């Protein structure tokens, strides 16, 4: 085990926790499992984080920040409508399915874990801010013309996205990605043009 500064060790542990969340889920995090992944002693985990719940919440925050940054990079230079579709869509690729699984697991954990509840609320606010920014940029470019507050529209679009994702998880509904995309496109059109 190499010597690392306090901040570097904390960052290493947090990144190890994020890798576990991505591959095994948020619930798979234990101090021992994270320490093994980080190549650190279990005591280091307890030294840098008050609890595994705090570590789990911070790992979720880190992953969502990375997700939002990746979506921004992916959609750079595209028209605002397409950027909204990327920001709000429910992708079927492996990375998108993992991101969706993490969001859903965080919802479940936030019902009984105050740290995760606070982290989830922060992530929703960050997602809302990113969505509002796209709406504001679309208005500045003249692509979006309706004048209702961007904050209200962003919350409605996020709510629709979350609801459609919930419906799609029930295989008996036969709700497809194409249907999700269609409903999202209709909502964007009605809300913003």
N, CA, C and O of each residue as an XYZ file, in Angstrom:
772
protein
N       0.848     -1.171      0.000
C       0.000      0.000      0.000
C       0.895      1.236      0.000
O       1.689      1.430      0.921
N       0.771      2.054     -1.012
C       1.584      3.250     -1.162
C       1.062      4.358     -0.255
O      -0.124      4.420      0.070
N       1.995      5.237      0.145
C       1.587      6.388      0.931
C       0.887      7.391      0.022
O       1.386      7.731     -1.051
N      -0.253      7.849      0.458
C      -0.989      8.877     -0.267
C      -1.346      9.993      0.706
O      -1.519      9.748      1.900
N      -1.454     11.195      0.209
C      -1.917     12.295      1.054
C      -3.346     11.990      1.506
O      -4.022     11.132      0.939
N      -3.776     12.688      2.509
C      -5.135     12.474      3.040
C      -6.186     12.615      1.937
O      -7.060     11.761      1.793
N      -6.095     13.695      1.160
C      -7.089     13.929      0.111
C      -6.983     12.878     -0.991
O      -8.001     12.417     -1.508
N      -5.773     12.502     -1.349
C      -5.596     11.492     -2.402
C      -6.164     10.142     -1.958
O      -6.787      9.441     -2.756
N      -5.954      9.777     -0.696
C      -6.488      8.506     -0.181
C      -8.020      8.549     -0.178
O      -8.676      7.583     -0.566
N      -8.576      9.672      0.261
C     -10.042      9.810      0.284
C     -10.604      9.693     -1.133
O     -11.600      9.006     -1.360
N      -9.959     10.369     -2.077
C     -10.396     10.312     -3.469
C     -10.307      8.887     -4.010
O     -11.212      8.422     -4.703
N      -9.225      8.205     -3.694
C      -9.047      6.816     -4.145
C     -10.161      5.919     -3.603
O     -10.695      5.079     -4.327
N     -10.503      6.100     -2.344
C     -11.568      5.298     -1.726
C     -12.910      5.628     -2.383
O     -13.692      4.727     -2.687
N     -13.173      6.910     -2.600
C     -14.426      7.314     -3.233
C     -14.534      6.750     -4.652
O     -15.599      6.276     -5.046
N     -13.466      6.796     -5.408
C     -13.480      6.248     -6.764
C     -13.672      4.737     -6.757
O     -14.346      4.192     -7.631
N     -13.086      4.059     -5.780
C     -13.298      2.617     -5.651
C     -14.770      2.327     -5.356
O     -15.346      1.393     -5.913
N     -15.370      3.120     -4.490
C     -16.790      2.948     -4.177
C     -17.642      3.178     -5.422
O     -18.616      2.460     -5.650
N     -17.285      4.164     -6.219
C     -18.025      4.444     -7.454
C     -17.904      3.271     -8.431
O     -18.881      2.915     -9.090
N     -16.726      2.674     -8.531
C     -16.561      1.505     -9.420
C     -17.439      0.340     -8.955
O     -18.043     -0.352     -9.775
N     -17.505      0.132     -7.668
C     -18.365     -0.928     -7.132
C     -19.820     -0.635     -7.451
O     -20.560     -1.528     -7.862
N     -20.235      0.618     -7.263
C     -21.623      0.991     -7.561
C     -21.946      0.707     -9.021
O     -23.024      0.201     -9.332
N     -21.027      1.027     -9.909
C     -21.263      0.820    -11.338
C     -21.354     -0.657    -11.712
O     -22.155     -1.030    -12.570
N     -20.563     -1.479    -11.093
C     -20.537     -2.893    -11.482
C     -21.455     -3.776    -10.653
O     -22.008     -4.754    -11.157
N     -21.615     -3.430     -9.381
C     -22.360     -4.315     -8.479
C     -23.570     -3.655     -7.830
O     -24.421     -4.340     -7.262
N     -23.650     -2.332     -7.912
C     -24.765     -1.619     -7.301
C     -24.368     -0.936     -6.014
O     -23.366     -1.286     -5.390
N     -25.163      0.044     -5.624
C     -24.903      0.813     -4.408
C     -24.973     -0.058     -3.161
O     -24.218      0.143     -2.209
N     -25.880     -1.021     -3.174
C     -26.053     -1.890     -2.011
C     -24.891     -2.831     -1.758
O     -24.788     -3.407     -0.675
N     -24.016     -2.996     -2.739
C     -22.874     -3.908     -2.589
C     -21.734     -3.281     -1.793
O     -20.757     -3.958     -1.473
N     -21.851     -2.005     -1.476
C     -20.773     -1.318     -0.781
C     -20.733     -1.687      0.688
O     -21.687     -1.468      1.434
N     -19.622     -2.241      1.077
C     -19.293     -2.418      2.490
C     -17.911     -1.811      2.671
O     -17.175     -1.640      1.699
N     -17.557     -1.490      3.892
C     -16.230     -0.919      4.142
C     -15.152     -1.888      3.666
O     -14.179     -1.470      3.038
N     -15.310     -3.149      3.951
C     -14.312     -4.147      3.549
C     -14.221     -4.252      2.025
O     -13.123     -4.309      1.471
N     -15.362     -4.279      1.355
C     -15.372     -4.413     -0.107
C     -14.719     -3.197     -0.767
O     -13.950     -3.347     -1.716
N     -15.022     -1.996     -0.271
C     -14.436     -0.772     -0.820
C     -12.937     -0.735     -0.543
O     -12.154     -0.370     -1.421
N     -12.537     -1.104      0.650
C     -11.111     -1.118      0.991
C     -10.350     -2.062      0.070
O      -9.269     -1.723     -0.412
N     -10.903     -3.236     -0.175
C     -10.264     -4.192     -1.079
C     -10.131     -3.601     -2.474
O      -9.071     -3.700     -3.092
N     -11.198     -2.987     -2.973
C     -11.183     -2.383     -4.312
C     -10.160     -1.245     -4.385
O      -9.513     -1.055     -5.416
N     -10.017     -0.495     -3.300
C      -9.105      0.650     -3.277
C      -7.668      0.255     -2.962
O      -6.752      1.063     -3.112
N      -7.468     -0.992     -2.524
C      -6.129     -1.408     -2.110
C      -5.701     -0.699     -0.841
O      -4.533     -0.350     -0.670
N      -6.654     -0.493      0.038
C      -6.408      0.217      1.296
C      -6.884     -0.644      2.457
O      -7.544     -1.665      2.263
N      -6.544     -0.221      3.647
C      -7.026     -0.902      4.844
C      -8.461     -0.454      5.130
O      -8.850      0.671      4.817
N      -9.231     -1.350      5.723
C     -10.613     -1.021      6.076
C     -10.664      0.207      6.980
O     -11.594      1.009      6.898
N      -9.668      0.346      7.834
C      -9.607      1.501      8.723
C      -9.537      2.822      7.973
O     -10.026      3.844      8.455
N      -8.922      2.799      6.783
C      -8.869      4.026      5.977
C     -10.275      4.471      5.572
O     -10.580      5.664      5.576
N     -11.113      3.520      5.229
C     -12.482      3.851      4.833
C     -13.191      4.543      5.997
O     -13.827      5.582      5.821
N     -13.071      3.953      7.186
C     -13.728      4.524      8.366
C     -13.102      5.861      8.769
O     -13.780      6.722      9.330
N     -11.830      6.029      8.485
C     -11.149      7.276      8.829
C     -11.626      8.434      7.942
O     -11.751      9.565      8.411
N     -11.889      8.154      6.672
C     -12.230      9.215      5.723
C     -13.737      9.460      5.569
O     -14.147     10.506      5.064
N     -14.540      8.519      5.994
C     -15.998      8.646      5.854
C     -16.647      8.270      7.172
O     -16.280      7.276      7.800
N     -17.624      9.082      7.589
C     -18.295      8.828      8.863
C     -18.982      7.474      8.890
O     -19.060      6.819      9.929
N     -19.484      7.061      7.713
C     -20.220      5.805      7.635
C     -20.197      5.302      6.202
O     -19.848      6.043      5.282
N     -20.560      4.070      6.017
C     -20.698      3.527      4.670
C     -21.846      4.241      3.960
O     -21.802      4.421      2.743
N     -22.857      4.645      4.698
C     -23.973      5.394      4.099
C     -23.467      6.705      3.495
O     -23.875      7.073      2.394
N     -22.591      7.406      4.196
C     -22.024      8.639      3.658
C     -21.199      8.346      2.412
O     -21.304      9.064      1.417
N     -20.381      7.301      2.456
C     -19.567      6.923      1.301
C     -20.447      6.559      0.107
O     -20.173      6.972     -1.020
N     -21.487      5.797      0.353
C     -22.421      5.397     -0.714
C     -23.066      6.634     -1.351
O     -23.165      6.727     -2.575
N     -23.498      7.575     -0.520
C     -24.133      8.789     -1.028
C     -23.145      9.629     -1.830
O     -23.501     10.151     -2.886
N     -21.925      9.768     -1.353
C     -20.922     10.547     -2.079
C     -20.532      9.871     -3.395
O     -20.290     10.549     -4.394
N     -20.472      8.553     -3.396
C     -20.169      7.833     -4.637
C     -21.284      8.055     -5.658
O     -21.013      8.255     -6.842
N     -22.531      8.020     -5.202
C     -23.664      8.283     -6.096
C     -23.574      9.698     -6.661
O     -23.751      9.901     -7.862
N     -23.301     10.673     -5.801
C     -23.153     12.061     -6.267
C     -22.053     12.169     -7.321
O     -22.238     12.821     -8.348
N     -20.930     11.541     -7.073
C     -19.818     11.579     -8.019
C     -20.231     10.991     -9.362
O     -19.943     11.566    -10.411
N     -20.901      9.855     -9.330
C     -21.319      9.207    -10.575
C     -22.327     10.054    -11.345
O     -22.258     10.125    -12.572
N     -23.251     10.689    -10.653
C     -24.238     11.520    -11.347
C     -23.573     12.772    -11.905
O     -23.928     13.213    -12.998
N     -22.625     13.351    -11.189
C     -21.886     14.490    -11.734
C     -21.153     14.081    -13.010
O     -21.146     14.821    -13.994
N     -20.538     12.904    -12.987
C     -19.845     12.406    -14.180
C     -20.832     12.143    -15.313
O     -20.531     12.421    -16.474
N     -21.999     11.614    -14.988
C     -23.041     11.331    -15.974
C     -23.511     12.626    -16.637
O     -23.613     12.694    -17.862
N     -23.795     13.646    -15.838
C     -24.248     14.921    -16.386
C     -23.166     15.552    -17.272
O     -23.468     16.103    -18.330
N     -21.918     15.469    -16.835
C     -20.821     16.012    -17.641
C     -20.684     15.249    -18.961
O     -20.432     15.852    -20.004
N     -20.850     13.936    -18.917
C     -20.763     13.124    -20.137
C     -21.901     13.469    -21.099
O     -21.688     13.556    -22.308
N     -23.098     13.663    -20.568
C     -24.223     14.045    -21.426
C     -23.975     15.407    -22.071
O     -24.298     15.609    -23.241
N     -23.412     16.326    -21.324
C     -23.112     17.657    -21.871
C     -22.082     17.546    -22.995
O     -22.220     18.192    -24.034
N     -21.046     16.722    -22.785
C     -20.032     16.530    -23.840
C     -20.641     15.860    -25.065
O     -20.369     16.255    -26.199
N     -21.457     14.853    -24.831
C     -22.080     14.091    -25.918
C     -22.979     14.973    -26.779
O     -23.082     14.763    -27.988
N     -23.621     15.944    -26.169
C     -24.598     16.751    -26.903
C     -24.066     18.119    -27.328
O     -24.807     18.931    -27.882
N     -22.806     18.368    -27.072
C     -22.222     19.672    -27.410
C     -22.381     19.983    -28.898
O     -22.085     19.150    -29.755
N     -22.850     21.184    -29.185
C     -23.001     21.632    -30.565
C     -24.283     21.185    -31.247
O     -24.543     21.571    -32.387
N     -25.084     20.382    -30.572
C     -26.343     19.917    -31.158
C     -27.454     20.931    -30.902
O     -27.340     21.758    -29.997
N     -28.532     20.875    -31.693
C     -29.689     21.740    -31.416
C     -30.259     21.429    -30.027
O     -30.127     20.314    -29.521
N     -30.885     22.420    -29.435
C     -31.401     22.284    -28.071
C     -32.400     21.136    -27.939
O     -32.407     20.445    -26.920
N     -33.237     20.922    -28.944
C     -34.210     19.823    -28.864
C     -33.493     18.490    -28.715
O     -33.874     17.663    -27.887
N     -32.468     18.286    -29.507
C     -31.718     17.024    -29.439
C     -30.985     16.913    -28.105
O     -30.901     15.830    -27.525
N     -30.455     18.038    -27.622
C     -29.769     18.028    -26.328
C     -30.728     17.648    -25.201
O     -30.357     16.910    -24.288
N     -31.963     18.154    -25.266
C     -32.963     17.771    -24.264
C     -33.282     16.284    -24.358
O     -33.411     15.609    -23.337
N     -33.407     15.774    -25.572
C     -33.688     14.344    -25.736
C     -32.570     13.496    -25.133
O     -32.832     12.461    -24.520
N     -31.338     13.932    -25.306
C     -30.214     13.199    -24.717
C     -30.239     13.318    -23.201
O     -30.041     12.327    -22.497
N     -30.481     14.522    -22.690
C     -30.488     14.763    -21.246
C     -31.615     14.005    -20.548
O     -31.458     13.571    -19.407
N     -32.749     13.844    -21.230
C     -33.929     13.263    -20.595
C     -34.237     11.843    -21.044
O     -35.064     11.165    -20.435
N     -33.593     11.398    -22.082
C     -33.901     10.084    -22.623
C     -33.530      8.954    -21.677
O     -32.779      9.140    -20.720
N     -34.065      7.799    -21.964
C     -33.771      6.605    -21.189
C     -33.024      5.656    -22.130
O     -33.649      4.828    -22.794
N     -31.698      5.768    -22.193
C     -30.946      4.996    -23.177
C     -30.965      3.500    -22.887
O     -31.010      3.073    -21.733
N     -30.931      2.725    -23.948
C     -30.959      1.279    -23.814
C     -29.565      0.653    -23.851
O     -29.434     -0.555    -23.658
N     -28.519      1.454    -24.097
C     -27.182      0.871    -24.133
C     -26.757      0.491    -22.715
O     -27.411      0.865    -21.741
N     -25.672     -0.243    -22.611
C     -25.234     -0.772    -21.316
C     -24.964      0.337    -20.303
O     -25.348      0.222    -19.139
N     -24.306      1.407    -20.738
C     -24.018      2.508    -19.829
C     -25.304      3.169    -19.356
O     -25.454      3.462    -18.170
N     -26.228      3.404    -20.274
C     -27.500      4.016    -19.909
C     -28.311      3.158    -18.960
O     -28.958      3.664    -18.044
N     -28.271      1.855    -19.187
C     -29.006      0.948    -18.295
C     -28.388      0.947    -16.899
O     -29.106      0.876    -15.901
N     -27.057      1.025    -16.825
C     -26.391      1.094    -15.529
C     -26.751      2.386    -14.816
O     -27.050      2.371    -13.622
N     -26.727      3.511    -15.539
C     -27.097      4.796    -14.937
C     -28.527      4.762    -14.408
O     -28.799      5.233    -13.304
N     -29.433      4.204    -15.198
C     -30.837      4.110    -14.788
C     -30.974      3.208    -13.567
O     -31.731      3.514    -12.645
N     -30.244      2.101    -13.561
C     -30.278      1.189    -12.407
C     -29.807      1.918    -11.153
O     -30.400      1.752    -10.087
N     -28.752      2.723    -11.262
C     -28.250      3.464    -10.107
C     -29.279      4.471     -9.591
O     -29.504      4.571     -8.385
N     -29.907      5.217    -10.512
C     -30.956      6.156    -10.098
C     -32.059      5.415     -9.345
O     -32.501      5.856     -8.285
N     -32.495      4.293     -9.897
C     -33.592      3.547     -9.281
C     -33.188      2.981     -7.923
O     -33.984      2.981     -6.985
N     -31.969      2.506     -7.822
C     -31.495      1.992     -6.542
C     -31.387      3.125     -5.520
O     -31.702      2.940     -4.345
N     -30.945      4.284     -5.967
C     -30.841      5.437     -5.064
C     -32.217      5.854     -4.539
O     -32.355      6.224     -3.373
N     -33.236      5.792     -5.408
C     -34.601      6.105     -4.960
C     -34.987      5.162     -3.830
O     -35.486      5.594     -2.790
N     -34.754      3.880     -4.040
C     -35.102      2.879     -3.034
C     -34.334      3.125     -1.739
O     -34.925      3.105     -0.659
N     -33.032      3.356     -1.830
C     -32.218      3.560     -0.631
C     -32.581      4.858      0.089
O     -32.484      4.934      1.314
N     -32.997      5.874     -0.661
C     -33.297      7.163     -0.030
C     -34.521      7.093      0.877
O     -34.719      7.970      1.719
N     -35.336      6.069      0.714
C     -36.509      5.907      1.572
C     -36.121      5.589      3.016
O     -36.894      5.844      3.940
N     -34.910      5.024      3.211
C     -34.529      4.625      4.565
C     -33.144      5.121      4.983
O     -32.659      4.782      6.062
N     -32.514      5.921      4.129
C     -31.145      6.374      4.394
C     -31.081      7.884      4.178
O     -31.194      8.362      3.049
N     -30.901      8.626      5.262
C     -30.893     10.091      5.183
C     -29.769     10.619      4.303
O     -29.954     11.606      3.592
N     -28.600      9.971      4.341
C     -27.481     10.416      3.489
C     -27.846     10.269      2.014
O     -27.589     11.170      1.215
N     -28.441      9.141      1.654
C     -28.806      8.924      0.259
C     -29.950      9.837     -0.148
O     -30.000     10.299     -1.289
N     -30.864     10.100      0.766
C     -31.970     11.010      0.458
C     -31.437     12.397      0.105
O     -31.895     13.013     -0.857
N     -30.478     12.885      0.877
C     -29.889     14.193      0.601
C     -29.116     14.166     -0.715
O     -29.198     15.112     -1.499
N     -28.372     13.099     -0.964
C     -27.611     12.981     -2.215
C     -28.551     12.922     -3.407
O     -28.299     13.554     -4.433
N     -29.632     12.168     -3.277
C     -30.598     12.042     -4.377
C     -31.238     13.403     -4.666
O     -31.415     13.769     -5.828
N     -31.578     14.137     -3.635
C     -32.173     15.467     -3.827
C     -31.186     16.395     -4.536
O     -31.578     17.162     -5.415
N     -29.927     16.329     -4.163
C     -28.899     17.134     -4.826
C     -28.781     16.755     -6.297
O     -28.688     17.627     -7.160
N     -28.785     15.470     -6.581
C     -28.677     15.004     -7.968
C     -29.880     15.435     -8.806
O     -29.728     15.820     -9.965
N     -31.054     15.370     -8.228
C     -32.241     15.823     -8.959
C     -32.148     17.326     -9.244
O     -32.513     17.779    -10.329
N     -31.665     18.082     -8.279
C     -31.491     19.521     -8.482
C     -30.461     19.796     -9.573
O     -30.653     20.681    -10.407
N     -29.371     19.038     -9.563
C     -28.345     19.208    -10.601
C     -28.908     18.862    -11.980
O     -28.637     19.567    -12.952
N     -29.687     17.787    -12.071
C     -30.306     17.383    -13.336
C     -31.276     18.476    -13.814
O     -31.325     18.817    -14.995
N     -32.033     19.004    -12.868
C     -32.974     20.082    -13.164
C     -32.228     21.304    -13.701
O     -32.644     21.899    -14.695
N     -31.135     21.675    -13.048
C     -30.346     22.830    -13.483
C     -29.803     22.621    -14.900
O     -29.834     23.537    -15.721
N     -29.308     21.416    -15.182
C     -28.771     21.119    -16.510
C     -29.879     21.173    -17.567
O     -29.653     21.644    -18.682
N     -31.061     20.698    -17.220
C     -32.197     20.723    -18.140
C     -32.650     22.156    -18.384
O     -32.927     22.534    -19.522
N     -32.728     22.957    -17.320
C     -33.097     24.369    -17.473
C     -32.103     25.114    -18.351
O     -32.493     25.953    -19.163
N     -30.825     24.811    -18.192
C     -29.798     25.489    -18.990
C     -30.012     25.219    -20.474
O     -29.849     26.121    -21.296
N     -30.372     23.994    -20.824
C     -30.630     23.667    -22.229
C     -31.854     24.443    -22.731
O     -31.849     24.968    -23.844
N     -32.881     24.508    -21.916
C     -34.084     25.258    -22.302
C     -33.740     26.728    -22.514
O     -34.148     27.324    -23.510
N     -32.992     27.313    -21.582
C     -32.616     28.725    -21.706
C     -31.770     28.960    -22.961
O     -31.966     29.954    -23.661
N     -30.844     28.064    -23.245
C     -30.011     28.201    -24.441
C     -30.853     28.048    -25.708
O     -30.632     28.753    -26.692
N     -31.821     27.124    -25.682
C     -32.716     26.958    -26.820
C     -33.562     28.202    -27.060
O     -33.852     28.551    -28.204
N     -33.949     28.858    -25.996
C     -34.706     30.111    -26.135
C     -33.814     31.224    -26.680
O     -34.232     32.002    -27.538
N     -32.596     31.293    -26.182
C     -31.667     32.328    -26.651
C     -31.363     32.165    -28.139
O     -31.160     33.149    -28.849
N     -31.334     30.919    -28.603
C     -31.071     30.640    -30.019
C     -32.323     30.735    -30.888
O     -32.242     30.628    -32.111
N     -33.483     30.936    -30.253
C     -34.733     31.038    -30.999
C     -35.355     29.699    -31.362
O     -36.350     29.653    -32.085
N     -34.780     28.615    -30.869
C     -35.336     27.285    -31.157
C     -36.596     27.028    -30.333
O     -37.537     26.396    -30.814
N     -36.615     27.513    -29.099
C     -37.779     27.378    -28.235
C     -38.427     28.752    -28.106
O     -37.741     29.756    -27.917
N     -39.754     28.789    -28.208
C     -40.439     30.083    -28.239
C     -41.473     30.286    -27.142
O     -41.856     31.425    -26.873
N     -41.934     29.225    -26.504
C     -42.947     29.409    -25.452
C     -42.305     30.006    -24.208
O     -41.141     29.750    -23.901
N     -43.100     30.815    -23.496
C     -42.536     31.624    -22.441
C     -42.727     31.176    -21.015
O     -42.319     31.905    -20.111
N     -43.317     30.031    -20.749
C     -43.486     29.595    -19.366
C     -42.107     29.418    -18.720
O     -41.142     29.113    -19.421
N     -41.993     29.603    -17.403
C     -40.675     29.514    -16.763
C     -39.967     28.180    -17.058
O     -40.566     27.106    -16.992
N     -38.685     28.290    -17.379
C     -37.880     27.104    -17.688
C     -37.864     26.129    -16.516
O     -37.839     24.916    -16.724
N     -37.877     26.642    -15.293
C     -37.845     25.769    -14.116
C     -39.060     24.849    -14.082
O     -38.932     23.662    -13.781
N     -40.230     25.385    -14.388
C     -41.450     24.574    -14.380
C     -41.423     23.527    -15.485
O     -41.755     22.363    -15.258
N     -41.027     23.946    -16.673
C     -40.974     23.012    -17.802
C     -39.968     21.901    -17.528
O     -40.236     20.731    -17.802
N     -38.811     22.267    -16.987
C     -37.778     21.268    -16.705
C     -38.288     20.217    -15.726
O     -38.044     19.026    -15.915
N     -38.998     20.648    -14.675
C     -39.527     19.670    -13.713
C     -40.559     18.758    -14.372
O     -40.572     17.554    -14.115
N     -41.413     19.312    -15.211
C     -42.413     18.459    -15.875
C     -41.747     17.448    -16.793
O     -42.150     16.285    -16.829
N     -40.738     17.875    -17.533
C     -40.056     16.954    -18.445
C     -39.297     15.870    -17.674
O     -39.287     14.709    -18.083
N     -38.668     16.243    -16.574
C     -37.979     15.251    -15.744
C     -38.990     14.278    -15.150
O     -38.748     13.071    -15.126
N     -40.120     14.791    -14.671
C     -41.169     13.919    -14.133
C     -41.672     12.938    -15.169
O     -41.879     11.762    -14.868
N     -41.872     13.414    -16.397
C     -42.301     12.530    -17.477
C     -41.255     11.456    -17.729
O     -41.581     10.276    -17.859
N     -40.005     11.871    -17.798
C     -38.912     10.924    -18.041
C     -38.884      9.835    -16.959
O     -38.782      8.649    -17.270
N     -38.974     10.238    -15.710
C     -38.948      9.268    -14.603
C     -40.160      8.339    -14.656
O     -40.036      7.133    -14.443
N     -41.320      8.905    -14.938
C     -42.532      8.090    -15.019
C     -42.484      7.096    -16.169
O     -42.877      5.940    -16.008
N     -42.009      7.535    -17.321
C     -41.909      6.628    -18.472
C     -40.906      5.513    -18.195
O     -41.116      4.366    -18.588
N     -39.832      5.853    -17.526
C     -38.861      4.817    -17.156
C     -39.500      3.791    -16.230
O     -39.293      2.589    -16.392
N     -40.277      4.267    -15.261
C     -40.952      3.334    -14.343
C     -41.887      2.395    -15.101
O     -41.908      1.192    -14.843
N     -42.652      2.940    -16.028
C     -43.574      2.118    -16.812
C     -42.818      1.095    -17.638
O     -43.244     -0.055    -17.751
N     -41.698      1.507    -18.215
C     -40.954      0.611    -19.109
C     -40.348     -0.579    -18.382
O     -40.030     -1.588    -19.012
N     -40.182     -0.480    -17.073
C     -39.600     -1.602    -16.320
C     -40.550     -2.779    -16.187
O     -40.120     -3.890    -15.875
N     -41.828     -2.551    -16.418
C     -42.791     -3.639    -16.361
C     -42.923     -4.245    -17.746
O     -43.512     -3.641    -18.643
N     -42.384     -5.415    -17.914
C     -42.365     -6.055    -19.236
C     -43.769     -6.284    -19.781
O     -43.963     -6.321    -20.996
N     -44.734     -6.437    -18.907
C     -46.103     -6.693    -19.354
C     -46.716     -5.499    -20.082
O     -47.716     -5.654    -20.783
N     -46.128     -4.304    -19.927
C     -46.670     -3.120    -20.602
C     -46.217     -3.032    -22.050
O     -46.805     -2.287    -22.834
N     -45.181     -3.779    -22.422
C     -44.619     -3.715    -23.774
C     -44.275     -2.286    -24.171
O     -44.393     -1.916    -25.339
N     -43.856     -1.495    -23.214
C     -43.502     -0.096    -23.456
C     -42.065     -0.065    -23.946
O     -41.153     -0.449    -23.214
N     -41.854      0.384    -25.163
C     -40.547      0.316    -25.796
C     -39.792      1.639    -25.713
O     -40.354      2.679    -25.366
N     -38.520      1.569    -26.036
C     -37.695      2.774    -26.100
C     -38.260      3.752    -27.125
O     -38.265      4.961    -26.898
N     -38.731      3.229    -28.244
C     -39.309      4.093    -29.287
C     -40.528      4.855    -28.748
O     -40.727      6.022    -29.085
N     -41.337      4.200    -27.920
C     -42.496      4.880    -27.345
C     -42.067      5.964    -26.354
O     -42.651      7.047    -26.314
N     -41.054      5.662    -25.567
C     -40.534      6.663    -24.631
C     -40.044      7.878    -25.411
O     -40.380      9.016    -25.083
N     -39.253      7.627    -26.437
C     -38.725      8.722    -27.261
C     -39.853      9.538    -27.888
O     -39.776     10.765    -27.947
N     -40.904      8.855    -28.356
C     -42.037      9.545    -28.983
C     -42.757     10.451    -27.982
O     -43.052     11.607    -28.286
N     -43.036      9.925    -26.794
C     -43.725     10.732    -25.770
C     -42.864     11.915    -25.333
O     -43.376     13.012    -25.110
N     -41.578     11.692    -25.213
C     -40.677     12.775    -24.829
C     -40.647     13.855    -25.916
O     -40.676     15.046    -25.606
N     -40.589     13.449    -27.167
C     -40.586     14.414    -28.287
C     -41.875     15.232    -28.309
O     -41.844     16.440    -28.543
N     -42.997     14.579    -28.067
C     -44.287     15.278    -28.030
C     -44.297     16.305    -26.887
O     -44.741     17.439    -27.067
N     -43.808     15.897    -25.720
C     -43.795     16.803    -24.564
C     -42.895     18.007    -24.826
O     -43.266     19.135    -24.502
N     -41.729     17.785    -25.401
C     -40.814     18.891    -25.702
C     -41.478     19.853    -26.679
O     -41.416     21.071    -26.510
N     -42.111     19.293    -27.695
C     -42.808     20.118    -28.701
C     -43.905     20.959    -28.050
O     -43.994     22.161    -28.302
N     -44.728     20.346    -27.228
C     -45.871     21.058    -26.618
C     -45.414     22.090    -25.584
O     -46.019     23.153    -25.448
N     -44.367     21.771    -24.876
C     -43.899     22.670    -23.811
C     -43.111     23.866    -24.327
O     -43.148     24.940    -23.726
N     -42.396     23.687    -25.443
C     -41.389     24.678    -25.793
C     -41.534     25.341    -27.155
O     -40.880     26.354    -27.406
N     -42.369     24.806    -28.043
C     -42.436     25.400    -29.385
C     -43.772     26.067    -29.626
O     -44.001     26.618    -30.703
